[in-house]
Structure formats: C-alpha cells, structure tokens
Amino acid sequence: MYKKSPRNEEPSINEPSVNEPLVNEPSINEPSINEPSINNEPSTNNEPSINNKPNGRTKK
C-alpha cells in the first residue's frame, strides 16, 4: 500500500499543467500596465490641480 503512494505522486505531475494556465494570468497583468498609463495621465492632471489648491491655502 505504501508503494501506491509514490504512484499517486505521478498524477501530481499533471497538477503542474494547471500551473501552466497560470502563465496566462500574467497576460492579465499586461493590460494592468495599461491601467497605470491611464492613472498616470489623470494623476498628472490631478496632481498639479491638488498641489495648486494646498499651495493657495498655504499662501493665505
């Protein structure tokens, strides 16, 4: 019966195959790189705007 345990590990080698599709997840990370780009555009526009407000208050 103990010898059957190692035999069970063989099918476990099929599990790594499930890890391969995980490589497809990083593909989802690629579009994520597009998000920062969108966040950088408005962020750059919002940053100066927000920086101008506190600056005006500091002058007051």
PQR file of N, CA, C, O and H, with PARSE charges and radii, in Angstrom:
ATOM      1  N   MET A   1       0.847  -1.200   0.000 -0.4000 1.5000
ATOM      2  CA  MET A   1       0.000   0.000   0.000 -0.0000 2.0000
ATOM      3  C   MET A   1       0.889   1.260   0.000  0.5500 1.7000
ATOM      4  O   MET A   1       0.538   2.283  -0.587 -0.5500 1.4000
ATOM      5  N   TYR A   2       2.019   1.158   0.658 -0.4000 1.5000
ATOM      6  CA  TYR A   2       2.925   2.307   0.730 -0.0000 2.0000
ATOM      7  C   TYR A   2       3.521   2.603  -0.644  0.5500 1.7000
ATOM      8  O   TYR A   2       3.898   3.730  -0.968 -0.5500 1.4000
ATOM      9  H   TYR A   2       2.304   0.327   1.135  0.4000 1.0000
ATOM     10  N   LYS A   3       3.588   1.497  -1.458 -0.4000 1.5000
ATOM     11  CA  LYS A   3       4.174   1.664  -2.797 -0.0000 2.0000
ATOM     12  C   LYS A   3       3.194   2.437  -3.701  0.5500 1.7000
ATOM     13  O   LYS A   3       3.596   3.046  -4.693 -0.5500 1.4000
ATOM     14  H   LYS A   3       3.281   0.582  -1.195  0.4000 1.0000
ATOM     15  N   LYS A   4       1.915   2.400  -3.340 -0.4000 1.5000
ATOM     16  CA  LYS A   4       0.902   3.084  -4.160 -0.0000 2.0000
ATOM     17  C   LYS A   4       1.012   4.610  -3.953  0.5500 1.7000
ATOM     18  O   LYS A   4       0.587   5.391  -4.804 -0.5500 1.4000
ATOM     19  H   LYS A   4       1.589   1.905  -2.534  0.4000 1.0000
ATOM     20  N   SER A   5       1.567   5.003  -2.850 -0.4000 1.5000
ATOM     21  CA  SER A   5       1.681   6.439  -2.548 -0.0000 2.0000
ATOM     22  C   SER A   5       2.537   7.136  -3.616  0.5500 1.7000
ATOM     23  O   SER A   5       2.138   8.166  -4.159 -0.5500 1.4000
ATOM     24  H   SER A   5       1.912   4.369  -2.158  0.4000 1.0000
ATOM     25  N   PRO A   6       3.697   6.577  -3.910 -0.5600 1.5000
ATOM     26  CA  PRO A   6       4.554   7.202  -4.940  0.2800 2.0000
ATOM     27  C   PRO A   6       3.847   7.206  -6.293  0.5500 1.7000
ATOM     28  O   PRO A   6       4.055   8.103  -7.111 -0.5500 1.4000
ATOM     29  N   ARG A   7       3.008   6.191  -6.519 -0.4000 1.5000
ATOM     30  CA  ARG A   7       2.281   6.121  -7.792 -0.0000 2.0000
ATOM     31  C   ARG A   7       1.278   7.285  -7.842  0.5500 1.7000
ATOM     32  O   ARG A   7       0.936   7.769  -8.921 -0.5500 1.4000
ATOM     33  H   ARG A   7       2.840   5.463  -5.855  0.4000 1.0000
ATOM     34  N   ASN A   8       0.831   7.710  -6.710 -0.4000 1.5000
ATOM     35  CA  ASN A   8      -0.152   8.797  -6.650 -0.0000 2.0000
ATOM     36  C   ASN A   8       0.547  10.133  -6.961  0.5500 1.7000
ATOM     37  O   ASN A   8      -0.083  11.103  -7.382 -0.5500 1.4000
ATOM     38  H   ASN A   8       1.109   7.316  -5.834  0.4000 1.0000
ATOM     39  N   GLU A   9       1.832  10.146  -6.744 -0.4000 1.5000
ATOM     40  CA  GLU A   9       2.578  11.389  -6.992 -0.0000 2.0000
ATOM     41  C   GLU A   9       2.709  11.623  -8.508  0.5500 1.7000
ATOM     42  O   GLU A   9       2.867  12.754  -8.965 -0.5500 1.4000
ATOM     43  H   GLU A   9       2.345   9.358  -6.402  0.4000 1.0000
ATOM     44  N   GLU A  10       2.639  10.536  -9.261 -0.4000 1.5000
ATOM     45  CA  GLU A  10       2.752  10.666 -10.726 -0.0000 2.0000
ATOM     46  C   GLU A  10       1.627  11.553 -11.275  0.5500 1.7000
ATOM     47  O   GLU A  10       1.896  12.477 -12.042 -0.5500 1.4000
ATOM     48  H   GLU A  10       2.511   9.617  -8.889  0.4000 1.0000
ATOM     49  N   PRO A  11       0.392  11.290 -10.899 -0.5600 1.5000
ATOM     50  CA  PRO A  11      -0.706  12.164 -11.350  0.2800 2.0000
ATOM     51  C   PRO A  11      -0.485  13.597 -10.854  0.5500 1.7000
ATOM     52  O   PRO A  11      -0.973  14.557 -11.449 -0.5500 1.4000
ATOM     53  N   SER A  12       0.238  13.713  -9.786 -0.4000 1.5000
ATOM     54  CA  SER A  12       0.531  15.049  -9.241 -0.0000 2.0000
ATOM     55  C   SER A  12       1.322  15.849 -10.283  0.5500 1.7000
ATOM     56  O   SER A  12       1.285  17.079 -10.309 -0.5500 1.4000
ATOM     57  H   SER A  12       0.634  12.932  -9.302  0.4000 1.0000
ATOM     58  N   ILE A  13       2.030  15.120 -11.130 -0.4000 1.5000
ATOM     59  CA  ILE A  13       2.814  15.788 -12.185 -0.0000 2.0000
ATOM     60  C   ILE A  13       1.852  16.478 -13.161  0.5500 1.7000
ATOM     61  O   ILE A  13       2.245  17.373 -13.910 -0.5500 1.4000
ATOM     62  H   ILE A  13       2.060  14.121 -11.109  0.4000 1.0000
ATOM     63  N   ASN A  14       0.601  16.050 -13.139 -0.4000 1.5000
ATOM     64  CA  ASN A  14      -0.406  16.654 -14.013 -0.0000 2.0000
ATOM     65  C   ASN A  14      -0.840  18.007 -13.433  0.5500 1.7000
ATOM     66  O   ASN A  14      -1.341  18.874 -14.149 -0.5500 1.4000
ATOM     67  H   ASN A  14       0.282  15.323 -12.531  0.4000 1.0000
ATOM     68  N   GLU A  15      -0.637  18.161 -12.137 -0.4000 1.5000
ATOM     69  CA  GLU A  15      -1.033  19.415 -11.477 -0.0000 2.0000
ATOM     70  C   GLU A  15      -0.202  20.589 -12.026  0.5500 1.7000
ATOM     71  O   GLU A  15      -0.748  21.659 -12.295 -0.5500 1.4000
ATOM     72  H   GLU A  15      -0.230  17.457 -11.556  0.4000 1.0000
ATOM     73  N   PRO A  16       1.093  20.392 -12.190 -0.5600 1.5000
ATOM     74  CA  PRO A  16       1.916  21.470 -12.764  0.2800 2.0000
ATOM     75  C   PRO A  16       1.312  21.992 -14.069  0.5500 1.7000
ATOM     76  O   PRO A  16       1.483  23.159 -14.424 -0.5500 1.4000
ATOM     77  N   SER A  17       0.616  21.123 -14.763 -0.4000 1.5000
ATOM     78  CA  SER A  17      -0.047  21.542 -16.004 -0.0000 2.0000
ATOM     79  C   SER A  17      -1.047  22.657 -15.673  0.5500 1.7000
ATOM     80  O   SER A  17      -1.285  23.556 -16.480 -0.5500 1.4000
ATOM     81  H   SER A  17       0.477  20.176 -14.474  0.4000 1.0000
ATOM     82  N   VAL A  18      -1.615  22.577 -14.488 -0.4000 1.5000
ATOM     83  CA  VAL A  18      -2.579  23.604 -14.057 -0.0000 2.0000
ATOM     84  C   VAL A  18      -1.813  24.907 -13.780  0.5500 1.7000
ATOM     85  O   VAL A  18      -2.383  25.998 -13.807 -0.5500 1.4000
ATOM     86  H   VAL A  18      -1.421  21.847 -13.833  0.4000 1.0000
ATOM     87  N   ASN A  19      -0.534  24.767 -13.520 -0.4000 1.5000
ATOM     88  CA  ASN A  19       0.295  25.942 -13.254 -0.0000 2.0000
ATOM     89  C   ASN A  19       0.605  26.661 -14.572  0.5500 1.7000
ATOM     90  O   ASN A  19       0.856  27.866 -14.602 -0.5500 1.4000
ATOM     91  H   ASN A  19      -0.071  23.881 -13.498  0.4000 1.0000
ATOM     92  N   GLU A  20       0.580  25.886 -15.649 -0.4000 1.5000
ATOM     93  CA  GLU A  20       0.852  26.466 -16.974 -0.0000 2.0000
ATOM     94  C   GLU A  20      -0.205  27.519 -17.320  0.5500 1.7000
ATOM     95  O   GLU A  20       0.143  28.624 -17.734 -0.5500 1.4000
ATOM     96  H   GLU A  20       0.376  24.908 -15.624  0.4000 1.0000
ATOM     97  N   PRO A  21      -1.482  27.193 -17.156 -0.5600 1.5000
ATOM     98  CA  PRO A  21      -2.532  28.191 -17.416  0.2800 2.0000
ATOM     99  C   PRO A  21      -2.310  29.426 -16.547  0.5500 1.7000
ATOM    100  O   PRO A  21      -2.718  30.533 -16.901 -0.5500 1.4000
ATOM    101  N   LEU A  22      -1.668  29.221 -15.422 -0.4000 1.5000
ATOM    102  CA  LEU A  22      -1.386  30.355 -14.537 -0.0000 2.0000
ATOM    103  C   LEU A  22      -0.499  31.354 -15.287  0.5500 1.7000
ATOM    104  O   LEU A  22      -0.491  32.550 -14.993 -0.5500 1.4000
ATOM    105  H   LEU A  22      -1.336  28.322 -15.135  0.4000 1.0000
ATOM    106  N   VAL A  23       0.239  30.834 -16.252 -0.4000 1.5000
ATOM    107  CA  VAL A  23       1.096  31.710 -17.061 -0.0000 2.0000
ATOM    108  C   VAL A  23       0.213  32.646 -17.885  0.5500 1.7000
ATOM    109  O   VAL A  23       0.666  33.682 -18.371 -0.5500 1.4000
ATOM    110  H   VAL A  23       0.234  29.863 -16.491  0.4000 1.0000
ATOM    111  N   ASN A  24      -1.040  32.267 -18.030 -0.4000 1.5000
ATOM    112  CA  ASN A  24      -1.985  33.097 -18.775 -0.0000 2.0000
ATOM    113  C   ASN A  24      -2.436  34.276 -17.905  0.5500 1.7000
ATOM    114  O   ASN A  24      -2.858  35.316 -18.412 -0.5500 1.4000
ATOM    115  H   ASN A  24      -1.409  31.426 -17.634  0.4000 1.0000
ATOM    116  N   GLU A  25      -2.338  34.090 -16.590 -0.4000 1.5000
ATOM    117  CA  GLU A  25      -2.746  35.159 -15.666 -0.0000 2.0000
ATOM    118  C   GLU A  25      -1.833  36.381 -15.845  0.5500 1.7000
ATOM    119  O   GLU A  25      -2.313  37.513 -15.910 -0.5500 1.4000
ATOM    120  H   GLU A  25      -1.995  33.245 -16.178  0.4000 1.0000
ATOM    121  N   PRO A  26      -0.531  36.147 -15.922 -0.5600 1.5000
ATOM    122  CA  PRO A  26       0.387  37.269 -16.162  0.2800 2.0000
ATOM    123  C   PRO A  26      -0.054  38.082 -17.383  0.5500 1.7000
ATOM    124  O   PRO A  26       0.175  39.289 -17.456 -0.5500 1.4000
ATOM    125  N   SER A  27      -0.680  37.410 -18.320 -0.4000 1.5000
ATOM    126  CA  SER A  27      -1.190  38.111 -19.507 -0.0000 2.0000
ATOM    127  C   SER A  27      -2.201  39.165 -19.047  0.5500 1.7000
ATOM    128  O   SER A  27      -2.327  40.230 -19.651 -0.5500 1.4000
ATOM    129  H   SER A  27      -0.866  36.429 -18.260  0.4000 1.0000
ATOM    130  N   ILE A  28      -2.907  38.850 -17.979 -0.4000 1.5000
ATOM    131  CA  ILE A  28      -3.893  39.800 -17.427 -0.0000 2.0000
ATOM    132  C   ILE A  28      -3.133  40.960 -16.766  0.5500 1.7000
ATOM    133  O   ILE A  28      -3.654  42.066 -16.621 -0.5500 1.4000
ATOM    134  H   ILE A  28      -2.805  37.985 -17.488  0.4000 1.0000
ATOM    135  N   ASN A  29      -1.907  40.674 -16.378 -0.4000 1.5000
ATOM    136  CA  ASN A  29      -1.083  41.705 -15.742 -0.0000 2.0000
ATOM    137  C   ASN A  29      -0.614  42.712 -16.799  0.5500 1.7000
ATOM    138  O   ASN A  29      -0.350  43.875 -16.495 -0.5500 1.4000
ATOM    139  H   ASN A  29      -1.484  39.776 -16.497  0.4000 1.0000
ATOM    140  N   GLU A  30      -0.518  42.243 -18.038 -0.4000 1.5000
ATOM    141  CA  GLU A  30      -0.087  43.123 -19.132 -0.0000 2.0000
ATOM    142  C   GLU A  30      -1.085  44.278 -19.302  0.5500 1.7000
ATOM    143  O   GLU A  30      -0.684  45.442 -19.332 -0.5500 1.4000
ATOM    144  H   GLU A  30      -0.732  41.298 -18.285  0.4000 1.0000
ATOM    145  N   PRO A  31      -2.375  43.964 -19.411 -0.5600 1.5000
ATOM    146  CA  PRO A  31      -3.370  45.043 -19.511  0.2800 2.0000
ATOM    147  C   PRO A  31      -3.300  45.940 -18.277  0.5500 1.7000
ATOM    148  O   PRO A  31      -3.629  47.125 -18.332 -0.5500 1.4000
ATOM    149  N   SER A  32      -2.869  45.356 -17.176 -0.4000 1.5000
ATOM    150  CA  SER A  32      -2.746  46.136 -15.935 -0.0000 2.0000
ATOM    151  C   SER A  32      -1.734  47.268 -16.171  0.5500 1.7000
ATOM    152  O   SER A  32      -1.825  48.338 -15.570 -0.5500 1.4000
ATOM    153  H   SER A  32      -2.602  44.394 -17.131  0.4000 1.0000
ATOM    154  N   ILE A  33      -0.781  47.004 -17.051 -0.4000 1.5000
ATOM    155  CA  ILE A  33       0.230  48.027 -17.364 -0.0000 2.0000
ATOM    156  C   ILE A  33      -0.450  49.193 -18.081  0.5500 1.7000
ATOM    157  O   ILE A  33       0.064  50.311 -18.095 -0.5500 1.4000
ATOM    158  H   ILE A  33      -0.707  46.134 -17.539  0.4000 1.0000
ATOM    159  N   ASN A  34      -1.605  48.918 -18.673 -0.4000 1.5000
ATOM    160  CA  ASN A  34      -2.348  49.970 -19.365 -0.0000 2.0000
ATOM    161  C   ASN A  34      -3.077  50.845 -18.346  0.5500 1.7000
ATOM    162  O   ASN A  34      -3.320  52.028 -18.583 -0.5500 1.4000
ATOM    163  H   ASN A  34      -2.022  48.010 -18.662  0.4000 1.0000
ATOM    164  N   GLU A  35      -3.421  50.240 -17.211 -0.4000 1.5000
ATOM    165  CA  GLU A  35      -4.140  50.982 -16.167 -0.0000 2.0000
ATOM    166  C   GLU A  35      -3.246  52.095 -15.607  0.5500 1.7000
ATOM    167  O   GLU A  35      -3.664  53.249 -15.517 -0.5500 1.4000
ATOM    168  H   GLU A  35      -3.225  49.278 -17.018  0.4000 1.0000
ATOM    169  N   PRO A  36      -2.021  51.739 -15.236 -0.5600 1.5000
ATOM    170  CA  PRO A  36      -1.118  52.764 -14.700  0.2800 2.0000
ATOM    171  C   PRO A  36      -0.951  53.908 -15.707  0.5500 1.7000
ATOM    172  O   PRO A  36      -0.848  55.074 -15.325 -0.5500 1.4000
ATOM    173  N   SER A  37      -0.927  53.563 -16.972 -0.4000 1.5000
ATOM    174  CA  SER A  37      -0.780  54.585 -18.011 -0.0000 2.0000
ATOM    175  C   SER A  37      -1.968  55.545 -17.932  0.5500 1.7000
ATOM    176  O   SER A  37      -1.811  56.760 -18.051 -0.5500 1.4000
ATOM    177  H   SER A  37      -1.011  52.616 -17.282  0.4000 1.0000
ATOM    178  N   ILE A  38      -3.150  54.979 -17.730 -0.4000 1.5000
ATOM    179  CA  ILE A  38      -4.365  55.810 -17.640 -0.0000 2.0000
ATOM    180  C   ILE A  38      -4.358  56.570 -16.312  0.5500 1.7000
ATOM    181  O   ILE A  38      -4.858  57.691 -16.213 -0.5500 1.4000
ATOM    182  H   ILE A  38      -3.277  53.992 -17.634  0.4000 1.0000
ATOM    183  N   ASN A  39      -3.786  55.937 -15.310 -0.4000 1.5000
ATOM    184  CA  ASN A  39      -3.748  56.554 -13.984 -0.0000 2.0000
ATOM    185  C   ASN A  39      -2.697  57.670 -13.971  0.5500 1.7000
ATOM    186  O   ASN A  39      -2.805  58.644 -13.225 -0.5500 1.4000
ATOM    187  H   ASN A  39      -3.380  55.027 -15.391  0.4000 1.0000
ATOM    188  N   ASN A  40      -1.688  57.499 -14.813 -0.4000 1.5000
ATOM    189  CA  ASN A  40      -0.613  58.489 -14.849 -0.0000 2.0000
ATOM    190  C   ASN A  40      -1.105  59.764 -15.539  0.5500 1.7000
ATOM    191  O   ASN A  40      -0.719  60.870 -15.160 -0.5500 1.4000
ATOM    192  H   ASN A  40      -1.600  56.709 -15.419  0.4000 1.0000
ATOM    193  N   GLU A  41      -1.948  59.603 -16.540 -0.4000 1.5000
ATOM    194  CA  GLU A  41      -2.445  60.781 -17.278 -0.0000 2.0000
ATOM    195  C   GLU A  41      -3.307  61.657 -16.362  0.5500 1.7000
ATOM    196  O   GLU A  41      -2.981  62.823 -16.141 -0.5500 1.4000
ATOM    197  H   GLU A  41      -2.261  58.704 -16.848  0.4000 1.0000
ATOM    198  N   PRO A  42      -4.405  61.104 -15.829 -0.5600 1.5000
ATOM    199  CA  PRO A  42      -5.271  61.911 -14.963  0.2800 2.0000
ATOM    200  C   PRO A  42      -4.534  62.292 -13.680  0.5500 1.7000
ATOM    201  O   PRO A  42      -4.741  63.375 -13.133 -0.5500 1.4000
ATOM    202  N   SER A  43      -3.680  61.399 -13.213 -0.4000 1.5000
ATOM    203  CA  SER A  43      -2.947  61.666 -11.965 -0.0000 2.0000
ATOM    204  C   SER A  43      -2.070  62.910 -12.169  0.5500 1.7000
ATOM    205  O   SER A  43      -1.950  63.749 -11.277 -0.5500 1.4000
ATOM    206  H   SER A  43      -3.512  60.519 -13.658  0.4000 1.0000
ATOM    207  N   THR A  44      -1.471  63.012 -13.339 -0.4000 1.5000
ATOM    208  CA  THR A  44      -0.596  64.155 -13.615 -0.0000 2.0000
ATOM    209  C   THR A  44      -1.431  65.431 -13.696  0.5500 1.7000
ATOM    210  O   THR A  44      -0.967  66.513 -13.336 -0.5500 1.4000
ATOM    211  H   THR A  44      -1.569  62.330 -14.064  0.4000 1.0000
ATOM    212  N   ASN A  45      -2.658  65.292 -14.169 -0.4000 1.5000
ATOM    213  CA  ASN A  45      -3.530  66.457 -14.292 -0.0000 2.0000
ATOM    214  C   ASN A  45      -4.127  66.814 -12.933  0.5500 1.7000
ATOM    215  O   ASN A  45      -4.366  67.981 -12.622 -0.5500 1.4000
ATOM    216  H   ASN A  45      -3.035  64.413 -14.461  0.4000 1.0000
ATOM    217  N   ASN A  46      -4.357  65.784 -12.143 -0.4000 1.5000
ATOM    218  CA  ASN A  46      -4.978  65.996 -10.840 -0.0000 2.0000
ATOM    219  C   ASN A  46      -3.930  66.458  -9.827  0.5500 1.7000
ATOM    220  O   ASN A  46      -4.229  67.237  -8.923 -0.5500 1.4000
ATOM    221  H   ASN A  46      -4.163  64.836 -12.395  0.4000 1.0000
ATOM    222  N   GLU A  47      -2.710  65.972  -9.988 -0.4000 1.5000
ATOM    223  CA  GLU A  47      -1.658  66.312  -9.015 -0.0000 2.0000
ATOM    224  C   GLU A  47      -1.418  67.829  -8.987  0.5500 1.7000
ATOM    225  O   GLU A  47      -1.468  68.441  -7.920 -0.5500 1.4000
ATOM    226  H   GLU A  47      -2.467  65.339 -10.723  0.4000 1.0000
ATOM    227  N   PRO A  48      -1.166  68.421 -10.121 -0.5600 1.5000
ATOM    228  CA  PRO A  48      -0.912  69.870 -10.127  0.2800 2.0000
ATOM    229  C   PRO A  48      -2.130  70.631  -9.612  0.5500 1.7000
ATOM    230  O   PRO A  48      -1.997  71.632  -8.907 -0.5500 1.4000
ATOM    231  N   SER A  49      -3.307  70.150  -9.968 -0.4000 1.5000
ATOM    232  CA  SER A  49      -4.539  70.816  -9.531 -0.0000 2.0000
ATOM    233  C   SER A  49      -4.630  70.756  -8.009  0.5500 1.7000
ATOM    234  O   SER A  49      -4.953  71.747  -7.354 -0.5500 1.4000
ATOM    235  H   SER A  49      -3.416  69.338 -10.541  0.4000 1.0000
ATOM    236  N   ILE A  50      -4.342  69.586  -7.461 -0.4000 1.5000
ATOM    237  CA  ILE A  50      -4.426  69.412  -5.997 -0.0000 2.0000
ATOM    238  C   ILE A  50      -3.259  70.159  -5.343  0.5500 1.7000
ATOM    239  O   ILE A  50      -3.379  70.681  -4.235 -0.5500 1.4000
ATOM    240  H   ILE A  50      -4.080  68.781  -7.993  0.4000 1.0000
ATOM    241  N   ASN A  51      -2.149  70.196  -6.044 -0.4000 1.5000
ATOM    242  CA  ASN A  51      -0.963  70.853  -5.481 -0.0000 2.0000
ATOM    243  C   ASN A  51      -1.171  72.372  -5.481  0.5500 1.7000
ATOM    244  O   ASN A  51      -0.614  73.090  -4.652 -0.5500 1.4000
ATOM    245  H   ASN A  51      -2.051  69.771  -6.944  0.4000 1.0000
ATOM    246  N   ASN A  52      -1.973  72.831  -6.414 -0.4000 1.5000
ATOM    247  CA  ASN A  52      -2.223  74.269  -6.508 -0.0000 2.0000
ATOM    248  C   ASN A  52      -3.159  74.719  -5.390  0.5500 1.7000
ATOM    249  O   ASN A  52      -3.020  75.817  -4.851 -0.5500 1.4000
ATOM    250  H   ASN A  52      -2.426  72.248  -7.088  0.4000 1.0000
ATOM    251  N   LYS A  53      -4.110  73.856  -5.053 -0.4000 1.5000
ATOM    252  CA  LYS A  53      -5.090  74.212  -4.007 -0.0000 2.0000
ATOM    253  C   LYS A  53      -4.386  74.407  -2.658  0.5500 1.7000
ATOM    254  O   LYS A  53      -4.510  75.458  -2.029 -0.5500 1.4000
ATOM    255  H   LYS A  53      -4.223  72.964  -5.491  0.4000 1.0000
ATOM    256  N   PRO A  54      -3.639  73.369  -2.219 -0.5600 1.5000
ATOM    257  CA  PRO A  54      -2.963  73.491  -0.917  0.2800 2.0000
ATOM    258  C   PRO A  54      -1.958  74.640  -0.955  0.5500 1.7000
ATOM    259  O   PRO A  54      -1.713  75.296   0.057 -0.5500 1.4000
ATOM    260  N   ASN A  55      -1.386  74.872  -2.118 -0.4000 1.5000
ATOM    261  CA  ASN A  55      -0.393  75.940  -2.221 -0.0000 2.0000
ATOM    262  C   ASN A  55      -1.074  77.290  -1.980  0.5500 1.7000
ATOM    263  O   ASN A  55      -0.532  78.164  -1.305 -0.5500 1.4000
ATOM    264  H   ASN A  55      -1.585  74.339  -2.941  0.4000 1.0000
ATOM    265  N   GLY A  56      -2.274  77.437  -2.548 -0.4000 1.5000
ATOM    266  CA  GLY A  56      -3.017  78.694  -2.381 -0.0000 2.0000
ATOM    267  C   GLY A  56      -3.409  78.860  -0.917  0.5500 1.7000
ATOM    268  O   GLY A  56      -3.427  79.978  -0.404 -0.5500 1.4000
ATOM    269  H   GLY A  56      -2.714  76.726  -3.097  0.4000 1.0000
ATOM    270  N   ARG A  57      -3.716  77.781  -0.258 -0.4000 1.5000
ATOM    271  CA  ARG A  57      -4.126  77.866   1.148 -0.0000 2.0000
ATOM    272  C   ARG A  57      -2.922  78.216   2.012  0.5500 1.7000
ATOM    273  O   ARG A  57      -3.024  78.949   2.996 -0.5500 1.4000
ATOM    274  H   ARG A  57      -3.702  76.873  -0.676  0.4000 1.0000
ATOM    275  N   THR A  58      -1.783  77.667   1.613 -0.4000 1.5000
ATOM    276  CA  THR A  58      -0.565  77.924   2.403 -0.0000 2.0000
ATOM    277  C   THR A  58      -0.203  79.417   2.305  0.5500 1.7000
ATOM    278  O   THR A  58       0.328  80.002   3.249 -0.5500 1.4000
ATOM    279  H   THR A  58      -1.700  77.071   0.815  0.4000 1.0000
ATOM    280  N   LYS A  59      -0.499  80.008   1.162 -0.4000 1.5000
ATOM    281  CA  LYS A  59      -0.186  81.442   0.975 -0.0000 2.0000
ATOM    282  C   LYS A  59      -1.103  82.278   1.866  0.5500 1.7000
ATOM    283  O   LYS A  59      -0.711  83.316   2.401 -0.5500 1.4000
ATOM    284  H   LYS A  59      -0.930  79.533   0.396  0.4000 1.0000
ATOM    285  N   LYS A  60      -2.353  81.786   2.009 -0.4000 1.5000
ATOM    286  CA  LYS A  60      -3.328  82.516   2.837 -0.0000 2.0000
ATOM    287  C   LYS A  60      -2.805  82.527   4.268  0.5500 1.7000
ATOM    288  O   LYS A  60      -3.450  83.083   5.157 -0.5500 1.4000
ATOM    289  H   LYS A  60      -2.672  80.944   1.575  0.4000 1.0000
TER
END
